[in-house]
Amino acid sequence: MKISKKNAEHYVWGESCDGWHLVKNEELSVIHEKMPPNTKEVRHFHSKSQQFFFVLSGSATIEIDGEIILLNKFEGVEIPPYTFHQMKNESNEEIEFLVISQPNSRGDRTLDQEYK
């Protein structure tokens, strides 16, 4: 079955960010996410899941173990397990990106206690 934002399971995270589950099973998760300007995710790591973030539109800032990386349209970065990271939209424009997790990261998230 063909999948897109139009027919995928939708959820809201944070105060105003959106996510659409394009693939959702135990071994793989592919989520299309949208972040309005000046929003950010909570800094965290995953014990089992490796992730790949890929920007579809706009420019995202991602902090990975203290390193700040600017991701422009059609650029991505891989994040191994046990690596603190935080996706941010520090721009004045909405950003959209894919988050690919293997295995699925549901229930596999440890928050950075300094950022609580």
C-alpha positions as CSV (number, residue, x, y, z in Angstrom):
1,M,0.0,0.0,0.0
2,K,1.3,3.5,-0.9
3,I,2.0,5.7,2.1
4,S,2.3,9.5,2.5
5,K,1.5,12.2,5.1
6,K,-2.0,12.2,3.7
7,N,-2.8,8.6,4.9
8,A,-0.2,7.9,7.5
9,E,-0.8,7.7,11.3
10,H,-0.3,11.3,12.6
11,Y,0.8,12.4,16.0
12,V,1.8,15.7,17.7
13,W,4.9,15.9,19.8
14,G,6.4,18.7,21.9
15,E,4.2,21.8,21.8
16,S,3.6,22.1,18.1
17,C,5.6,19.5,16.1
18,D,4.1,16.9,13.8
19,G,5.0,13.3,13.0
20,W,3.6,10.8,10.5
21,H,4.5,7.1,10.8
22,L,5.4,5.9,7.3
23,V,6.8,2.6,8.5
24,K,6.0,1.4,12.0
25,N,7.1,-2.1,13.1
26,E,9.4,-3.7,15.7
27,E,12.5,-3.7,13.4
28,L,12.1,-0.4,11.6
29,S,10.6,3.0,12.0
30,V,10.4,5.7,9.3
31,I,8.8,9.0,10.5
32,H,8.2,12.1,8.5
33,E,8.4,15.0,11.0
34,K,7.7,18.7,10.8
35,M,9.0,21.4,13.2
36,P,7.9,25.0,13.2
37,P,10.5,27.8,13.7
38,N,12.3,28.0,17.0
39,T,11.3,24.5,18.3
40,K,13.5,21.7,19.6
41,E,13.3,18.1,20.7
42,V,14.4,17.0,24.2
43,R,18.1,15.9,24.3
44,H,18.3,12.1,24.7
45,F,19.9,8.9,23.5
46,H,18.7,5.4,22.6
47,S,20.2,2.2,24.0
48,K,19.3,-0.1,21.1
49,S,18.2,2.1,18.1
50,Q,20.5,3.6,15.6
51,Q,18.9,6.5,13.8
52,F,19.3,8.5,10.6
53,F,17.9,12.0,10.2
54,F,17.4,13.3,6.6
55,V,16.2,16.9,5.9
56,L,13.5,17.3,3.3
57,S,13.0,21.0,3.5
58,G,14.6,23.9,5.3
59,S,17.8,23.8,7.5
60,A,17.9,21.9,10.8
61,T,20.5,22.1,13.6
62,I,21.3,18.9,15.3
63,E,23.5,18.6,18.4
64,I,25.3,15.2,18.6
65,D,27.4,14.6,21.8
66,G,28.2,18.3,22.0
67,E,28.9,18.8,18.3
68,I,26.6,21.2,16.4
69,I,25.8,20.1,12.8
70,L,23.8,22.2,10.3
71,L,21.8,20.0,8.0
72,N,20.5,21.6,4.8
73,K,17.9,20.2,2.4
74,F,18.8,16.7,1.2
75,E,21.5,16.2,3.9
76,G,21.5,13.7,6.7
77,V,23.4,12.3,9.6
78,E,23.6,8.9,11.3
79,I,23.4,8.6,15.1
80,P,24.6,5.4,16.8
81,P,23.1,4.0,20.0
82,Y,24.2,5.6,23.3
83,T,24.8,9.0,21.6
84,F,23.1,12.0,23.0
85,H,21.4,14.1,20.4
86,Q,18.9,16.9,20.0
87,M,17.2,18.1,16.8
88,K,16.5,21.8,16.7
89,N,14.9,24.3,14.3
90,E,16.7,27.5,15.0
91,S,15.5,29.1,11.7
92,N,12.6,31.3,10.9
93,E,11.1,28.7,8.5
94,E,9.4,25.4,9.1
95,I,11.6,22.3,8.5
96,E,10.6,18.8,7.4
97,F,12.8,15.7,7.8
98,L,12.8,11.9,8.0
99,V,13.8,10.0,11.1
100,I,14.7,6.4,10.4
101,S,15.2,4.1,13.4
102,Q,16.5,0.5,13.4
103,P,15.2,-1.2,15.5
104,N,12.1,0.9,16.3
105,S,13.0,3.5,19.1
106,R,9.7,3.2,20.9
107,G,10.4,2.8,24.6
108,D,14.1,3.1,24.0
109,R,14.8,6.7,25.0
110,T,16.9,8.1,27.9
111,L,16.6,11.8,28.6
112,D,19.6,13.9,29.4
113,Q,19.0,14.8,33.1
114,E,20.8,18.2,32.7
115,Y,18.1,19.3,30.2
116,K,15.0,18.2,32.1
